[in-house]
Amino acid sequence: MGNTLAAFIFALVMVGIVLELVRRKVFREKYAALWLIIGASALVLAGWPGLLPSVSMLLGIQVASNLLFALCIILLLGVCLHLSWELSVVEDENRTLAEEVAILRSAVERIEANLGGLGTRTRLPDDSVWPPAERPHSQAQD
C-alpha cells in the first residue's frame, strides 16, 4: 500500500508540475500534452496496481515489469521522434530566416552604396534595390 501511495503521489506531483509550467507559459502546450499523457498513465497504473499484471497476462507477457519496460522504450522512441521532427522544423525556419537576412543585408548595402556616392544629398535609390513588394513610389509617379 505504501509503494502504491508513493507512486500515485509522484505521478500526481508530475502532472501538477507540468500543468504549472504550462500555466506560467514556460512549457508549450504541444510538449505538455505528451507529458500529461505520461502522467495520466502513471496515475492510472499507480491507482490500480493490479492493472499492469492483468494487461501483461492478456498480452502473453509473463513478467509485468517487462511490459512496463517495453512501453517505456516505445514512449522514449516516440519522444525522440517528436523532438527530431521539431528540430527539423526549427532548422528549416532558421535557414529561411538566414536567407531573408542575407537578402535584406544585400539590399541595405546597395542602398548605402547608392547614398554614399551622393554625399549629403538624400535621394531615394533606384527601384532595382527594393524587393517588388516593398518598392517605394517610383520617381515617374512623383
GUMI-652681 format. One record per residue (C-alpha): x, y, z. Coordinates in Angstrom, 1 decimal. Example, Ala and Ser with C-alpha at 12.3 -4.5 7.8 and 13.67 -1.06 7.14 Angstrom:
<sites>
     east    north       up
     12.3     -4.5      7.8
     13.7     -1.1      7.1
</sites>
This chain:
<sites>
     east    north       up
      0.0      0.0      0.0
      2.9      2.4      0.8
      4.5      1.9     -2.6
      1.2      2.4     -4.4
      0.6      5.6     -2.5
      4.1      6.9     -3.2
      3.8      6.1     -6.9
      0.4      7.8     -7.0
      1.7     10.9     -5.2
      4.7     11.0     -7.5
      2.5     10.8    -10.6
      0.2     13.5     -9.2
      3.2     15.8     -8.5
      4.5     15.2    -12.0
      1.1     16.2    -13.6
      0.9     19.2    -11.2
      4.4     20.4    -12.2
      3.5     20.1    -16.0
      0.3     22.0    -15.5
      2.0     24.7    -13.5
      4.7     25.1    -16.2
      2.0     25.4    -18.9
      0.2     28.0    -16.8
      3.4     30.1    -16.4
      3.9     29.7    -20.2
      7.4     28.1    -19.6
      6.2     24.9    -21.2
      4.3     24.9    -24.5
      1.1     23.0    -24.8
      2.2     20.8    -27.6
      5.1     19.4    -25.5
      2.9     19.3    -22.3
      0.4     17.1    -23.9
      2.9     14.2    -24.2
      3.9     14.6    -20.6
      0.3     14.9    -19.4
     -0.4     11.6    -21.2
      2.6     10.0    -19.4
      1.5     11.4    -16.1
     -2.1     10.3    -16.5
     -0.8      6.8    -17.5
      1.3      6.7    -14.3
     -1.7      7.8    -12.3
     -3.8      5.0    -13.7
     -1.1      2.4    -13.1
     -0.4      3.7     -9.6
     -4.1      3.9     -8.8
     -4.9      0.4    -10.0
     -1.8     -1.7     -9.2
     -3.4     -4.9    -10.5
     -4.0     -3.4    -14.0
     -0.4     -3.9    -15.2
     -0.2     -7.7    -14.4
     -3.7     -8.2    -15.9
     -2.7     -6.5    -19.1
      0.6     -8.3    -19.3
     -1.2    -11.7    -18.8
     -3.7    -10.7    -21.5
     -0.8     -9.9    -23.9
      1.1    -13.0    -23.0
      3.9    -11.3    -21.2
      4.9    -13.4    -18.2
      6.5    -10.6    -16.1
      4.6     -7.4    -15.7
      7.7     -5.3    -15.5
      8.7     -6.4    -19.0
      5.5     -4.8    -20.3
      6.3     -1.6    -18.4
      9.9     -1.6    -19.9
      8.6     -2.2    -23.4
      6.1      0.6    -23.0
      8.8      2.9    -21.7
     11.1      2.1    -24.7
      8.2      2.8    -27.1
      7.5      6.0    -25.3
     11.1      7.1    -25.4
     11.3      6.3    -29.2
      8.2      8.4    -29.7
      9.7     11.3    -27.7
     12.9     11.1    -29.8
     10.9     11.0    -33.0
      8.8     14.0    -31.9
     11.9     16.0    -30.9
     13.7     15.1    -34.2
     10.6     16.4    -36.1
     10.6     19.6    -34.1
     14.3     20.1    -34.7
     13.8     19.6    -38.4
     11.1     22.3    -38.5
     13.2     24.7    -36.5
     16.2     24.1    -38.7
     14.1     24.9    -41.8
     12.9     28.1    -40.2
     16.4     29.1    -39.2
     17.6     28.5    -42.8
     14.8     30.6    -44.2
     15.5     33.4    -41.7
     19.2     33.4    -42.6
     18.4     33.7    -46.3
     16.0     36.6    -45.7
     18.6     38.4    -43.5
     21.2     37.9    -46.3
     18.8     39.3    -48.9
     18.0     42.3    -46.6
     21.7     42.9    -45.8
     22.5     42.9    -49.5
     19.7     45.4    -50.1
     20.9     47.7    -47.3
     24.4     47.5    -48.6
     23.3     48.5    -52.1
     21.2     51.4    -50.6
     24.2     52.6    -48.6
     26.4     52.3    -51.7
     23.9     54.4    -53.7
     23.6     57.0    -50.9
     27.4     57.1    -50.3
     28.0     58.3    -53.8
     25.6     61.1    -53.4
     27.3     62.8    -50.5
     24.9     64.5    -48.2
     22.2     64.8    -50.8
     19.3     62.4    -49.9
     17.6     60.7    -52.8
     15.7     57.5    -52.9
     17.7     54.7    -54.6
     16.5     53.4    -57.9
     13.8     50.7    -57.9
     16.3     47.8    -58.5
     17.4     47.7    -54.8
     13.9     47.3    -53.4
     12.1     44.0    -53.4
      9.0     44.3    -55.6
      6.6     44.2    -52.6
      8.4     46.9    -50.7
      9.2     49.2    -53.7
      8.5     52.8    -52.9
      6.6     55.0    -55.3
      8.6     55.3    -58.4
     10.0     58.7    -59.4
      7.8     58.7    -62.5
      4.7     58.8    -60.3
      6.0     61.8    -58.4
</sites>
